Amino acid sequence: MVQVTEYLHNVEEQRVVLPNVTWRQYENLLATLGDYPGLRLIYLEGTLEIFMPSAEHKMLKKLIARLVERYAEEIDISLHGYGSTTFRREAKARGLEPDECYCVDTLKELPDFAIEVNLTSKGVDK
């Protein structure tokens, strides 16, 4: 019987980085793919990263999110979670999908902080 941890370490994250992508191409791709399960697109100043997180990535993000939420409860901070919502800013040429993100106290247009799990140094420098 294969242990879960052995399985998780053998499953690679799938990642493609494409240079010289326009903002319009990025938005068209987002519209075409819709809400494709598990697929994440990160855009930074003309570089597009298409990313499928591994099971290990997902487990770590969940663990960190639970710790943050539990800590906020313990010290009585009100958190509002956005999850892995896509945030886009054409003027700054950035489109990000954090693993988890939160607003503190009140909902805002953009979160106050985000959690991003990086198991490898490959990809866009977030």
C-alpha positions in Angstrom: 0.0 0.0 0.0 1.4 3.4 -1.0 1.4 6.0 1.7 -0.1 9.3 1.0 3.1 11.3 1.6 5.0 9.0 -0.9 2.3 9.6 -3.5 2.3 13.4 -2.9 6.1 13.7 -3.4 6.0 11.8 -6.6 3.3 14.0 -8.3 5.0 17.0 -10.0 3.3 20.3 -10.4 2.6 21.1 -14.0 3.8 24.5 -15.2 4.3 26.3 -18.5 5.8 29.8 -18.7 5.1 31.8 -21.9 7.0 35.1 -22.6 5.7 38.0 -24.7 2.0 37.5 -24.0 -0.2 40.6 -24.4 -2.8 41.6 -21.8 -5.5 41.0 -24.5 -4.2 37.4 -25.1 -4.2 36.8 -21.3 -7.8 38.0 -21.0 -8.9 36.0 -24.0 -7.4 32.9 -22.5 -9.1 33.5 -19.2 -12.5 33.9 -21.0 -11.9 30.8 -23.2 -10.9 28.5 -20.3 -13.5 29.8 -17.9 -13.3 28.2 -14.5 -11.3 25.1 -15.6 -10.9 23.0 -12.4 -7.4 23.4 -10.8 -5.9 25.5 -13.6 -4.3 28.8 -12.5 -3.1 31.6 -14.7 -0.6 34.2 -13.5 0.3 37.2 -15.6 3.1 39.5 -14.9 4.3 42.2 -17.3 4.0 40.1 -20.5 4.9 36.7 -19.0 2.1 34.2 -18.5 2.4 31.2 -16.2 -0.1 28.4 -16.7 -0.1 26.2 -13.6 -1.7 23.0 -12.3 -1.0 22.7 -8.6 0.0 19.3 -7.2 -1.8 17.5 -4.4 1.0 18.5 -2.1 0.6 22.1 -3.0 -3.1 22.0 -2.3 -2.6 20.3 1.0 0.0 22.8 2.2 -2.2 25.8 1.2 -5.1 24.3 3.1 -2.9 23.7 6.2 -1.6 27.3 6.1 -5.1 28.8 5.6 -6.4 26.8 8.5 -3.6 28.0 10.7 -4.2 31.6 9.7 -7.9 31.4 10.3 -7.5 29.7 13.6 -5.0 32.3 14.7 -7.4 35.1 13.7 -10.1 33.5 15.7 -7.8 33.1 18.7 -6.8 36.8 18.8 -10.3 38.0 17.7 -9.5 39.4 14.2 -12.3 39.4 11.7 -11.2 37.8 8.4 -13.1 37.7 5.1 -11.7 35.1 2.7 -11.7 35.4 -1.0 -10.2 32.0 -1.6 -8.3 31.8 -4.8 -10.1 34.6 -6.6 -8.4 36.1 -9.8 -7.3 39.7 -9.4 -6.5 41.7 -12.5 -4.9 45.1 -13.0 -4.3 46.0 -16.6 -2.6 49.3 -15.7 0.0 47.3 -13.7 0.1 44.4 -16.2 -0.7 41.9 -13.5 -3.2 39.1 -13.1 -2.8 36.9 -10.0 -4.6 34.0 -8.4 -3.3 33.5 -4.9 -3.8 30.2 -3.1 -5.9 32.0 -0.4 -6.4 35.7 0.4 -8.1 37.7 3.0 -9.4 41.1 4.0 -9.0 42.1 7.6 -12.1 43.6 9.4 -14.0 44.8 6.3 -14.4 43.6 2.7 -12.3 45.6 0.2 -11.8 45.5 -3.6 -8.4 43.9 -3.1 -7.3 41.7 -0.2 -5.1 42.8 2.6 -2.9 39.7 2.3 -2.5 36.6 0.3 -1.1 33.1 0.8 1.0 31.7 -2.0 2.6 28.3 -1.8 5.8 27.9 -3.9 7.2 24.4 -3.9 9.6 25.2 -6.7 11.6 28.3 -8.0 10.3 27.8 -11.5 7.6 30.1 -12.9 6.8 33.8 -12.6 8.5 35.6 -9.7 5.4 36.4 -7.6 
